[in-house]
Amino acid sequence: MSFFSFFSKITPKVEAQSDEDEELVDPQVVLKEQCGDKCTNYKAKLDECYERVSSRSQTTETCAEELFDFIHCVDHCVAKDLFSKLK
């Protein structure tokens, strides 16, 4: 009896989960969707800026500040609840 055949007899066999098991959902994605609703004023400012910039053919204006404000709001909202949902 070789070592590998002996080793395979004493170790438990582990099988992968089947596809029928429930799908895992990333809690961060769910929280970002929920928090996006709480940051509507920043989203409105971002949309307004985007419309203003895209309506002009030549402009140096970007919506970076509005984008950063919106992302900061969403991330701040997500951060307080995310780690309690992780295993």
Backbone as XML, in Angstrom:
<?xml version="1.0"?>
<chain id="A" units="angstrom">
  <residue number="1" name="MET">
    <atom name="N" x="0.849" y="-1.169" z="0.000"/>
    <atom name="CA" x="0.000" y="0.000" z="0.000"/>
    <atom name="C" x="0.900" y="1.238" z="0.000"/>
  </residue>
  <residue number="2" name="SER">
    <atom name="N" x="0.671" y="2.112" z="-0.951"/>
    <atom name="CA" x="1.487" y="3.317" z="-1.024"/>
    <atom name="C" x="0.978" y="4.367" z="-0.038"/>
  </residue>
  <residue number="3" name="PHE">
    <atom name="N" x="1.803" y="5.339" z="0.156"/>
    <atom name="CA" x="1.460" y="6.405" z="1.095"/>
    <atom name="C" x="0.208" y="7.148" z="0.641"/>
  </residue>
  <residue number="4" name="PHE">
    <atom name="N" x="0.099" y="7.434" z="-0.664"/>
    <atom name="CA" x="-1.030" y="8.204" z="-1.170"/>
    <atom name="C" x="-2.347" y="7.452" z="-1.044"/>
  </residue>
  <residue number="5" name="SER">
    <atom name="N" x="-2.328" y="6.163" z="-1.282"/>
    <atom name="CA" x="-3.571" y="5.406" z="-1.134"/>
    <atom name="C" x="-3.966" y="5.312" z="0.334"/>
  </residue>
  <residue number="6" name="PHE">
    <atom name="N" x="-2.972" y="5.176" z="1.227"/>
    <atom name="CA" x="-3.266" y="5.162" z="2.657"/>
    <atom name="C" x="-3.797" y="6.520" z="3.106"/>
  </residue>
  <residue number="7" name="PHE">
    <atom name="N" x="-3.156" y="7.580" z="2.637"/>
    <atom name="CA" x="-3.547" y="8.937" z="3.014"/>
    <atom name="C" x="-4.959" y="9.256" z="2.532"/>
  </residue>
  <residue number="8" name="SER">
    <atom name="N" x="-5.306" y="8.809" z="1.329"/>
    <atom name="CA" x="-6.642" y="9.078" z="0.795"/>
    <atom name="C" x="-7.724" y="8.326" z="1.564"/>
  </residue>
  <residue number="9" name="LYS">
    <atom name="N" x="-7.365" y="7.217" z="2.210"/>
    <atom name="CA" x="-8.347" y="6.468" z="2.997"/>
    <atom name="C" x="-8.633" y="7.120" z="4.341"/>
  </residue>
  <residue number="10" name="ILE">
    <atom name="N" x="-7.654" y="7.812" z="4.907"/>
    <atom name="CA" x="-7.862" y="8.385" z="6.243"/>
    <atom name="C" x="-8.330" y="9.839" z="6.211"/>
  </residue>
  <residue number="11" name="THR">
    <atom name="N" x="-8.242" y="10.479" z="5.068"/>
    <atom name="CA" x="-8.691" y="11.873" z="4.984"/>
    <atom name="C" x="-10.127" y="11.917" z="4.494"/>
  </residue>
  <residue number="12" name="PRO">
    <atom name="N" x="-10.919" y="12.826" z="5.025"/>
    <atom name="CA" x="-12.305" y="12.926" z="4.575"/>
    <atom name="C" x="-12.381" y="13.503" z="3.165"/>
  </residue>
  <residue number="13" name="LYS">
    <atom name="N" x="-13.393" y="13.089" z="2.463"/>
    <atom name="CA" x="-13.606" y="13.557" z="1.105"/>
    <atom name="C" x="-14.508" y="14.785" z="1.154"/>
  </residue>
  <residue number="14" name="VAL">
    <atom name="N" x="-14.082" y="15.847" z="0.500"/>
    <atom name="CA" x="-14.828" y="17.102" z="0.492"/>
    <atom name="C" x="-15.299" y="17.356" z="-0.926"/>
  </residue>
  <residue number="15" name="GLU">
    <atom name="N" x="-16.585" y="17.665" z="-1.064"/>
    <atom name="CA" x="-17.137" y="17.955" z="-2.381"/>
    <atom name="C" x="-17.538" y="19.417" z="-2.456"/>
  </residue>
  <residue number="16" name="ALA">
    <atom name="N" x="-17.457" y="19.970" z="-3.642"/>
    <atom name="CA" x="-17.851" y="21.361" z="-3.853"/>
    <atom name="C" x="-19.361" y="21.493" z="-3.742"/>
  </residue>
  <residue number="17" name="GLN">
    <atom name="N" x="-19.803" y="22.695" z="-3.437"/>
    <atom name="CA" x="-21.235" y="22.942" z="-3.343"/>
    <atom name="C" x="-21.864" y="22.829" z="-4.720"/>
  </residue>
  <residue number="18" name="SER">
    <atom name="N" x="-23.073" y="22.366" z="-4.734"/>
    <atom name="CA" x="-23.766" y="22.238" z="-6.012"/>
    <atom name="C" x="-24.297" y="23.597" z="-6.451"/>
  </residue>
  <residue number="19" name="ASP">
    <atom name="N" x="-24.658" y="23.688" z="-7.724"/>
    <atom name="CA" x="-25.190" y="24.935" z="-8.266"/>
    <atom name="C" x="-26.578" y="25.246" z="-7.732"/>
  </residue>
  <residue number="20" name="GLU">
    <atom name="N" x="-27.217" y="24.277" z="-7.117"/>
    <atom name="CA" x="-28.568" y="24.483" z="-6.615"/>
    <atom name="C" x="-28.594" y="25.287" z="-5.319"/>
  </residue>
  <residue number="21" name="ASP">
    <atom name="N" x="-27.419" y="25.416" z="-4.669"/>
    <atom name="CA" x="-27.368" y="26.210" z="-3.445"/>
    <atom name="C" x="-27.649" y="27.672" z="-3.782"/>
  </residue>
  <residue number="22" name="GLU">
    <atom name="N" x="-28.058" y="28.412" z="-2.780"/>
    <atom name="CA" x="-28.420" y="29.804" z="-3.026"/>
    <atom name="C" x="-27.208" y="30.616" z="-3.460"/>
  </residue>
  <residue number="23" name="GLU">
    <atom name="N" x="-27.459" y="31.622" z="-4.282"/>
    <atom name="CA" x="-26.432" y="32.506" z="-4.797"/>
    <atom name="C" x="-25.966" y="33.438" z="-3.693"/>
  </residue>
  <residue number="24" name="LEU">
    <atom name="N" x="-24.680" y="33.642" z="-3.605"/>
    <atom name="CA" x="-24.147" y="34.589" z="-2.641"/>
    <atom name="C" x="-24.331" y="36.005" z="-3.173"/>
  </residue>
  <residue number="25" name="VAL">
    <atom name="N" x="-24.684" y="36.903" z="-2.289"/>
    <atom name="CA" x="-24.897" y="38.295" z="-2.667"/>
    <atom name="C" x="-23.872" y="39.137" z="-1.925"/>
  </residue>
  <residue number="26" name="ASP">
    <atom name="N" x="-23.193" y="39.999" z="-2.653"/>
    <atom name="CA" x="-22.203" y="40.881" z="-2.045"/>
    <atom name="C" x="-22.931" y="41.958" z="-1.244"/>
  </residue>
  <residue number="27" name="PRO">
    <atom name="N" x="-22.743" y="42.003" z="0.073"/>
    <atom name="CA" x="-23.466" y="42.990" z="0.882"/>
    <atom name="C" x="-23.064" y="44.422" z="0.549"/>
  </residue>
  <residue number="28" name="GLN">
    <atom name="N" x="-21.857" y="44.630" z="0.028"/>
    <atom name="CA" x="-21.444" y="45.985" z="-0.317"/>
    <atom name="C" x="-22.271" y="46.533" z="-1.478"/>
  </residue>
  <residue number="29" name="VAL">
    <atom name="N" x="-22.570" y="45.693" z="-2.451"/>
    <atom name="CA" x="-23.375" y="46.128" z="-3.594"/>
    <atom name="C" x="-24.779" y="46.512" z="-3.133"/>
  </residue>
  <residue number="30" name="VAL">
    <atom name="N" x="-25.357" y="45.698" z="-2.266"/>
    <atom name="CA" x="-26.702" y="45.973" z="-1.749"/>
    <atom name="C" x="-26.707" y="47.271" z="-0.953"/>
  </residue>
  <residue number="31" name="LEU">
    <atom name="N" x="-25.706" y="47.452" z="-0.099"/>
    <atom name="CA" x="-25.637" y="48.668" z="0.711"/>
    <atom name="C" x="-25.410" y="49.909" z="-0.146"/>
  </residue>
  <residue number="32" name="LYS">
    <atom name="N" x="-24.615" y="49.791" z="-1.208"/>
    <atom name="CA" x="-24.394" y="50.943" z="-2.089"/>
    <atom name="C" x="-25.688" y="51.374" z="-2.760"/>
  </residue>
  <residue number="33" name="GLU">
    <atom name="N" x="-26.508" y="50.417" z="-3.156"/>
    <atom name="CA" x="-27.792" y="50.756" z="-3.765"/>
    <atom name="C" x="-28.694" y="51.467" z="-2.766"/>
  </residue>
  <residue number="34" name="GLN">
    <atom name="N" x="-28.725" y="50.975" z="-1.539"/>
    <atom name="CA" x="-29.551" y="51.599" z="-0.510"/>
    <atom name="C" x="-29.021" y="52.978" z="-0.140"/>
  </residue>
  <residue number="35" name="CYS">
    <atom name="N" x="-27.717" y="53.110" z="-0.048"/>
    <atom name="CA" x="-27.125" y="54.387" z="0.345"/>
    <atom name="C" x="-27.192" y="55.414" z="-0.784"/>
  </residue>
  <residue number="36" name="GLY">
    <atom name="N" x="-27.272" y="54.960" z="-2.014"/>
    <atom name="CA" x="-27.427" y="55.894" z="-3.127"/>
    <atom name="C" x="-28.700" y="56.702" z="-2.996"/>
  </residue>
  <residue number="37" name="ASP">
    <atom name="N" x="-29.723" y="56.096" z="-2.407"/>
    <atom name="CA" x="-30.982" y="56.804" z="-2.186"/>
    <atom name="C" x="-30.846" y="57.877" z="-1.111"/>
  </residue>
  <residue number="38" name="LYS">
    <atom name="N" x="-29.949" y="57.669" z="-0.160"/>
    <atom name="CA" x="-29.752" y="58.641" z="0.918"/>
    <atom name="C" x="-28.904" y="59.825" z="0.471"/>
  </residue>
  <residue number="39" name="CYS">
    <atom name="N" x="-28.203" y="59.679" z="-0.632"/>
    <atom name="CA" x="-27.308" y="60.732" z="-1.128"/>
    <atom name="C" x="-27.885" y="61.395" z="-2.378"/>
  </residue>
  <residue number="40" name="THR">
    <atom name="N" x="-29.177" y="61.568" z="-2.411"/>
    <atom name="CA" x="-29.836" y="62.091" z="-3.615"/>
    <atom name="C" x="-29.430" y="63.522" z="-3.934"/>
  </residue>
  <residue number="41" name="ASN">
    <atom name="N" x="-29.150" y="64.334" z="-2.904"/>
    <atom name="CA" x="-28.763" y="65.717" z="-3.196"/>
    <atom name="C" x="-27.409" y="65.767" z="-3.913"/>
  </residue>
  <residue number="42" name="TYR">
    <atom name="N" x="-26.477" y="64.902" z="-3.537"/>
    <atom name="CA" x="-25.186" y="64.847" z="-4.230"/>
    <atom name="C" x="-25.346" y="64.270" z="-5.632"/>
  </residue>
  <residue number="43" name="LYS">
    <atom name="N" x="-26.230" y="63.300" z="-5.778"/>
    <atom name="CA" x="-26.493" y="62.712" z="-7.096"/>
    <atom name="C" x="-27.117" y="63.747" z="-8.024"/>
  </residue>
  <residue number="44" name="ALA">
    <atom name="N" x="-28.020" y="64.573" z="-7.494"/>
    <atom name="CA" x="-28.650" y="65.616" z="-8.306"/>
    <atom name="C" x="-27.612" y="66.637" z="-8.776"/>
  </residue>
  <residue number="45" name="LYS">
    <atom name="N" x="-26.692" y="67.018" z="-7.883"/>
    <atom name="CA" x="-25.631" y="67.958" z="-8.270"/>
    <atom name="C" x="-24.722" y="67.345" z="-9.330"/>
  </residue>
  <residue number="46" name="LEU">
    <atom name="N" x="-24.431" y="66.056" z="-9.204"/>
    <atom name="CA" x="-23.598" y="65.369" z="-10.190"/>
    <atom name="C" x="-24.299" y="65.300" z="-11.543"/>
  </residue>
  <residue number="47" name="ASP">
    <atom name="N" x="-25.570" y="64.967" z="-11.551"/>
    <atom name="CA" x="-26.330" y="64.908" z="-12.804"/>
    <atom name="C" x="-26.421" y="66.280" z="-13.464"/>
  </residue>
  <residue number="48" name="GLU">
    <atom name="N" x="-26.637" y="67.314" z="-12.653"/>
    <atom name="CA" x="-26.720" y="68.681" z="-13.176"/>
    <atom name="C" x="-25.393" y="69.092" z="-13.816"/>
  </residue>
  <residue number="49" name="CYS">
    <atom name="N" x="-24.300" y="68.777" z="-13.159"/>
    <atom name="CA" x="-22.978" y="69.086" z="-13.700"/>
    <atom name="C" x="-22.725" y="68.313" z="-14.993"/>
  </residue>
  <residue number="50" name="TYR">
    <atom name="N" x="-23.087" y="67.046" z="-15.002"/>
    <atom name="CA" x="-22.887" y="66.229" z="-16.198"/>
    <atom name="C" x="-23.664" y="66.795" z="-17.386"/>
  </residue>
  <residue number="51" name="GLU">
    <atom name="N" x="-24.889" y="67.209" z="-17.150"/>
    <atom name="CA" x="-25.698" y="67.801" z="-18.223"/>
    <atom name="C" x="-25.068" y="69.100" z="-18.723"/>
  </residue>
  <residue number="52" name="ARG">
    <atom name="N" x="-24.576" y="69.914" z="-17.794"/>
    <atom name="CA" x="-23.970" y="71.188" z="-18.161"/>
    <atom name="C" x="-22.699" y="70.966" z="-18.980"/>
  </residue>
  <residue number="53" name="VAL">
    <atom name="N" x="-21.867" y="70.037" z="-18.556"/>
    <atom name="CA" x="-20.602" y="69.780" z="-19.248"/>
    <atom name="C" x="-20.835" y="69.120" z="-20.602"/>
  </residue>
  <residue number="54" name="SER">
    <atom name="N" x="-21.754" y="68.187" z="-20.669"/>
    <atom name="CA" x="-21.986" y="67.486" z="-21.939"/>
    <atom name="C" x="-22.715" y="68.352" z="-22.960"/>
  </residue>
  <residue number="55" name="SER">
    <atom name="N" x="-23.344" y="69.436" z="-22.524"/>
    <atom name="CA" x="-24.046" y="70.303" z="-23.472"/>
    <atom name="C" x="-23.086" y="71.251" z="-24.192"/>
  </residue>
  <residue number="56" name="ARG">
    <atom name="N" x="-21.893" y="71.409" z="-23.682"/>
    <atom name="CA" x="-20.904" y="72.299" z="-24.296"/>
    <atom name="C" x="-19.911" y="71.476" z="-25.114"/>
  </residue>
  <residue number="57" name="SER">
    <atom name="N" x="-19.498" y="72.050" z="-26.245"/>
    <atom name="CA" x="-18.559" y="71.316" z="-27.091"/>
    <atom name="C" x="-17.121" y="71.470" z="-26.605"/>
  </residue>
  <residue number="58" name="GLN">
    <atom name="N" x="-16.760" y="72.650" z="-26.129"/>
    <atom name="CA" x="-15.405" y="72.867" z="-25.631"/>
    <atom name="C" x="-15.491" y="73.470" z="-24.235"/>
  </residue>
  <residue number="59" name="THR">
    <atom name="N" x="-15.080" y="72.699" z="-23.258"/>
    <atom name="CA" x="-15.071" y="73.187" z="-21.885"/>
    <atom name="C" x="-13.939" y="72.514" z="-21.122"/>
  </residue>
  <residue number="60" name="THR">
    <atom name="N" x="-13.421" y="73.222" z="-20.163"/>
    <atom name="CA" x="-12.381" y="72.654" z="-19.306"/>
    <atom name="C" x="-12.976" y="72.172" z="-17.995"/>
  </residue>
  <residue number="61" name="GLU">
    <atom name="N" x="-14.254" y="72.399" z="-17.814"/>
    <atom name="CA" x="-14.921" y="71.995" z="-16.572"/>
    <atom name="C" x="-15.078" y="70.475" z="-16.530"/>
  </residue>
  <residue number="62" name="THR">
    <atom name="N" x="-14.819" y="69.925" z="-15.368"/>
    <atom name="CA" x="-15.079" y="68.507" z="-15.131"/>
    <atom name="C" x="-15.996" y="68.406" z="-13.918"/>
  </residue>
  <residue number="63" name="CYS">
    <atom name="N" x="-16.562" y="67.277" z="-13.728"/>
    <atom name="CA" x="-17.463" y="67.056" z="-12.591"/>
    <atom name="C" x="-16.762" y="66.256" z="-11.499"/>
  </residue>
  <residue number="64" name="ALA">
    <atom name="N" x="-15.457" y="66.411" z="-11.396"/>
    <atom name="CA" x="-14.690" y="65.631" z="-10.429"/>
    <atom name="C" x="-15.123" y="65.922" z="-8.998"/>
  </residue>
  <residue number="65" name="GLU">
    <atom name="N" x="-15.305" y="67.192" z="-8.666"/>
    <atom name="CA" x="-15.689" y="67.537" z="-7.294"/>
    <atom name="C" x="-17.048" y="66.946" z="-6.934"/>
  </residue>
  <residue number="66" name="GLU">
    <atom name="N" x="-18.006" y="67.039" z="-7.837"/>
    <atom name="CA" x="-19.338" y="66.492" z="-7.594"/>
    <atom name="C" x="-19.293" y="64.968" z="-7.481"/>
  </residue>
  <residue number="67" name="LEU">
    <atom name="N" x="-18.475" y="64.343" z="-8.321"/>
    <atom name="CA" x="-18.332" y="62.888" z="-8.274"/>
    <atom name="C" x="-17.715" y="62.446" z="-6.954"/>
  </residue>
  <residue number="68" name="PHE">
    <atom name="N" x="-16.659" y="63.124" z="-6.528"/>
    <atom name="CA" x="-16.011" y="62.776" z="-5.257"/>
    <atom name="C" x="-16.958" y="62.965" z="-4.081"/>
  </residue>
  <residue number="69" name="ASP">
    <atom name="N" x="-17.760" y="64.032" z="-4.111"/>
    <atom name="CA" x="-18.721" y="64.260" z="-3.029"/>
    <atom name="C" x="-19.753" y="63.138" z="-2.961"/>
  </residue>
  <residue number="70" name="PHE">
    <atom name="N" x="-20.256" y="62.710" z="-4.120"/>
    <atom name="CA" x="-21.247" y="61.634" z="-4.161"/>
    <atom name="C" x="-20.637" y="60.318" z="-3.681"/>
  </residue>
  <residue number="71" name="ILE">
    <atom name="N" x="-19.446" y="59.993" z="-4.163"/>
    <atom name="CA" x="-18.788" y="58.746" z="-3.753"/>
    <atom name="C" x="-18.482" y="58.764" z="-2.264"/>
  </residue>
  <residue number="72" name="HIS">
    <atom name="N" x="-18.039" y="59.907" z="-1.747"/>
    <atom name="CA" x="-17.750" y="60.025" z="-0.318"/>
    <atom name="C" x="-19.009" y="59.791" z="0.511"/>
  </residue>
  <residue number="73" name="CYS">
    <atom name="N" x="-20.123" y="60.349" z="0.083"/>
    <atom name="CA" x="-21.390" y="60.173" z="0.795"/>
    <atom name="C" x="-21.802" y="58.701" z="0.815"/>
  </residue>
  <residue number="74" name="VAL">
    <atom name="N" x="-21.731" y="58.046" z="-0.327"/>
    <atom name="CA" x="-22.119" y="56.635" z="-0.409"/>
    <atom name="C" x="-21.170" y="55.770" z="0.417"/>
  </residue>
  <residue number="75" name="ASP">
    <atom name="N" x="-19.867" y="56.002" z="0.292"/>
    <atom name="CA" x="-18.899" y="55.204" z="1.053"/>
    <atom name="C" x="-19.056" y="55.398" z="2.556"/>
  </residue>
  <residue number="76" name="HIS">
    <atom name="N" x="-19.335" y="56.621" z="2.981"/>
    <atom name="CA" x="-19.540" y="56.892" z="4.408"/>
    <atom name="C" x="-20.762" y="56.127" z="4.920"/>
  </residue>
  <residue number="77" name="CYS">
    <atom name="N" x="-21.808" y="56.092" z="4.127"/>
    <atom name="CA" x="-23.031" y="55.376" z="4.505"/>
    <atom name="C" x="-22.785" y="53.867" z="4.545"/>
  </residue>
  <residue number="78" name="VAL">
    <atom name="N" x="-22.062" y="53.346" z="3.572"/>
    <atom name="CA" x="-21.801" y="51.904" z="3.492"/>
    <atom name="C" x="-20.887" y="51.448" z="4.627"/>
  </residue>
  <residue number="79" name="ALA">
    <atom name="N" x="-19.892" y="52.253" z="4.960"/>
    <atom name="CA" x="-18.870" y="51.846" z="5.928"/>
    <atom name="C" x="-19.440" y="51.542" z="7.304"/>
  </residue>
  <residue number="80" name="LYS">
    <atom name="N" x="-20.464" y="52.253" z="7.711"/>
    <atom name="CA" x="-20.981" y="52.042" z="9.068"/>
    <atom name="C" x="-21.729" y="50.719" z="9.212"/>
  </residue>
  <residue number="81" name="ASP">
    <atom name="N" x="-22.210" y="50.126" z="8.111"/>
    <atom name="CA" x="-22.980" y="48.886" z="8.190"/>
    <atom name="C" x="-22.293" y="47.674" z="7.566"/>
  </residue>
  <residue number="82" name="LEU">
    <atom name="N" x="-21.279" y="47.893" z="6.752"/>
    <atom name="CA" x="-20.708" y="46.802" z="5.968"/>
    <atom name="C" x="-20.055" y="45.727" z="6.830"/>
  </residue>
  <residue number="83" name="PHE">
    <atom name="N" x="-19.227" y="46.095" z="7.777"/>
    <atom name="CA" x="-18.453" y="45.104" z="8.514"/>
    <atom name="C" x="-19.308" y="44.260" z="9.448"/>
  </residue>
  <residue number="84" name="SER">
    <atom name="N" x="-20.464" y="44.749" z="9.817"/>
    <atom name="CA" x="-21.353" y="43.928" z="10.644"/>
    <atom name="C" x="-22.017" y="42.823" z="9.820"/>
  </residue>
  <residue number="85" name="LYS">
    <atom name="N" x="-22.036" y="42.970" z="8.494"/>
    <atom name="CA" x="-22.667" y="41.979" z="7.624"/>
    <atom name="C" x="-21.676" y="40.945" z="7.098"/>
  </residue>
  <residue number="86" name="LEU">
    <atom name="N" x="-20.376" y="41.170" z="7.297"/>
    <atom name="CA" x="-19.365" y="40.225" z="6.823"/>
    <atom name="C" x="-19.163" y="39.119" z="7.838"/>
  </residue>
  <residue number="87" name="LYS">
    <atom name="N" x="-18.828" y="37.941" z="7.346"/>
    <atom name="CA" x="-18.601" y="36.793" z="8.234"/>
    <atom name="C" x="-17.133" y="36.630" z="8.506"/>
  </residue>
</chain>
